[in-house]
């Protein structure tokens, strides 16, 4: 369960960042909201990149499953990236209605996505990658702490 716990903890971190940004925008604290949204975006991208570049790749190599759960999760990552882009644009133009619409959609998608990962995919990863879990978890930790970004 080492991989599942690590990734679930990062989900909670992203959830908290999302809630803080959404809260600031709801109060029309646009500068704070934009700053918090930027931080949330970095955390979310670190999470996605870590999954796509490290965890999913290792899982696919260990199981031979290249079509299926990881492919669907990557598709959903793309949807969430697009919604985040909409939120950033709405925050830049201080459009509360546009922001709220994109944020609501992103929240629902994140909740559904996280549930699938936490209850299905991460346990599968723990099982398939148990032999390399310690080494893999170190790489995951580093990347989730901001080491996934190239800039």
Phi, psi and omega in degrees: 000007184295318181291314181301314181296316180299313182289323177295320176301320179289327173303315181297322178297315178296318179301317180295319178296319177299312182298320180295316179295316180297320179298315180297317180294320178301327178273005181062029173268076192297316181298314178296316179301316179296319179296315179293324178294321177297316179295317177300316180300320177296314179298316181296317180292322175301318180296310181298313181297321179296315178296309186294318186273332186243294189295308183294322179298315179296318179297314180297320179293320182288327186254341186078002180272099180258341176247131180138229189299317181291324179296318179294320179295320178295322176299314179293327175302317179299318178298317181291323176299318179296318179295321177297319177300319177296319179295317179298316179296318180294321178292322179297323180266005179054046179257096184297323180293314178297317179300312183298320179297312179293321180295318180297317179295317179297318180301313180298315180297317179298318181298315180293316180298311181298321179298318179296316179294312187290327184262342183237297190290313181298316175300324176296320179295315178303318181290311184289333187247021185301325182294328181249015185303318182296310180294318180296319182296327177296317178295318178299314180302313181299314183291321180291339178275007177114000180280358179277340183279145177262349180243000000 
